[in-house]
Amino acid sequence: MPHEEYLPNGRQQVDEGDIAAVVETLQSDWLTTGPAVERFEQCLAAHLGVTRAVAVSSGTAALHAAMFALGIGPGDEVILPPLTFAATANAVLYQGGTPVFADVENEGLLLDPVSVGARITPRTKAIVAVDYAGQPCDYPALRELAAGYGLPLASDACHSLGGAFQDTPVGRLADLTVFSFHPVKSLTTAEGGMVVTNDAALAECMKRFRNHGIDRDHRQRQAQGTWEYRMTDLGYNYRLSDLQCALGWSQLKKLSGWIGKRRRIVERYRELLGELPQVRLLKEHDGRTSACHLMVIRVEAHLRDELFNHLRAAGIGANVHYGLVYRHPYYAERFDLPEGTCPVAEQAEKEILSLPLFPGMEMTDVERVCSGIKTFFRTTP
Ligand SMILES: *Cc1c(COP(=O)(O)O)cnc(C)c1O
């Protein structure tokens, strides 16, 4: 067999325009917290049709800022799914709050509004939906539920930048929406994140939070001819640099094209894998446009790790997104949630496998992955 190049699970796209945008910023007066931050924030806000965007140093910082702005503190419960990256729940812990895990539905593995409803208590302070694999959750149902209890609804949309629910883009489906710009996500700033909202007070609060809880940044002080500033909250240094924002701004121009490419790759996967009885695909719910972040398949639990190893041995970057948050030792030691807490997620966790998916992939790469899977099932009883 000829030696084939390793096919990663996800990979960024960076072109000459991106490089030029970063170099231009390097040669400017500002390396951090200059005009490129606002330019990126305003372009993303305009792209999504929201009034406010706050750039921060990572998706995790964005989740933390969202929890801070919603006033989460000790004794407060935040409902979220366990089938997510640990950062979704960690952000609640950073604020001293308690993550409460609600189950996902079995077809798309998205937060189940019925399970959320069953977890609401007088201590519940917020709901965080996760658009797993890039598909938006059932936001109308979640919003109705949240509104009924007077709760804010936040969206961890780290997978779904570029997706939509009917004609409404991700970013306008919840009170606060969080994005990550890690290299495997829809667009990248290397590390980076953003929170978008239509709530001016929440946005101002998060702008202070990313800058030590200080009420004016150094450019505002310069413009106002003053050295004075006041620290009013215990914030952090969660700023995103001008260099990174220049990259993000340049990347944003290509977002729609990349989502289209991801979609075509997913369609080809669905064509080729649809005929395999051993492979189950996630359902794309009617009226929802996925940002196609992950190509997740489900196989018999006892075969999943074998298939993972088979693909890895063939140079194919299979992965698992995710082990459940409450199974991580840190969470298991503190919360000790019994088997059956979220039965759908617990079963899915054993069956899921993410196949390579990124805009630079060729259709021949998709065919290579699918023939690797077919070979596995032909040779495995
Ligand atoms: C990537 C990701 C995060 C964290 O983003 P970082 O930018 O890596 O901090 C949080 N939640 C989900 C669902 C993610 O995929």
The ligand as an SDF file (V2000), in Angstrom:
LIG
                    3D

 15 15  0  0  0  0  0  0  0  0999 V2000
  -13.6170   24.9890   21.1490 C   0  0  0  0  0  0  0  0  0  0  0  0
  -14.7240   24.9490   22.1370 C   0  0  0  0  0  0  0  0  0  0  0  0
  -14.6970   25.6870   23.3350 C   0  0  0  0  0  0  0  0  0  0  0  0
  -13.4830   26.4370   23.8190 C   0  0  0  0  0  0  0  0  0  0  0  0
  -12.9310   27.2950   22.9200 O   0  0  0  0  0  0  0  0  0  0  0  0
  -11.3890   27.7410   23.0750 P   0  0  0  0  0  0  0  0  0  0  0  0
  -11.2780   28.8420   22.0880 O   0  0  0  0  0  0  0  0  0  0  0  0
  -10.5570   26.5450   22.7370 O   0  0  0  0  0  0  0  0  0  0  0  0
  -11.1840   28.1920   24.4750 O   0  0  0  0  0  0  0  0  0  0  0  0
  -15.8210   25.6590   24.1310 C   0  0  0  0  0  0  0  0  0  0  0  0
  -16.9150   24.9430   23.8130 N   0  0  0  0  0  0  0  0  0  0  0  0
  -16.9720   24.2010   22.6910 C   0  0  0  0  0  0  0  0  0  0  0  0
  -18.2170   23.4420   22.3760 C   0  0  0  0  0  0  0  0  0  0  0  0
  -15.8710   24.1680   21.8290 C   0  0  0  0  0  0  0  0  0  0  0  0
  -15.9260   23.4040   20.7330 O   0  0  0  0  0  0  0  0  0  0  0  0
  1  2  1  0
  2  3  1  0
  2 14  2  0
  3  4  1  0
  3 10  2  0
  4  5  1  0
  5  6  1  0
  6  7  2  0
  6  8  1  0
  6  9  1  0
 10 11  1  0
 11 12  2  0
 12 13  1  0
 12 14  1  0
 14 15  1  0
M  END
$$$$
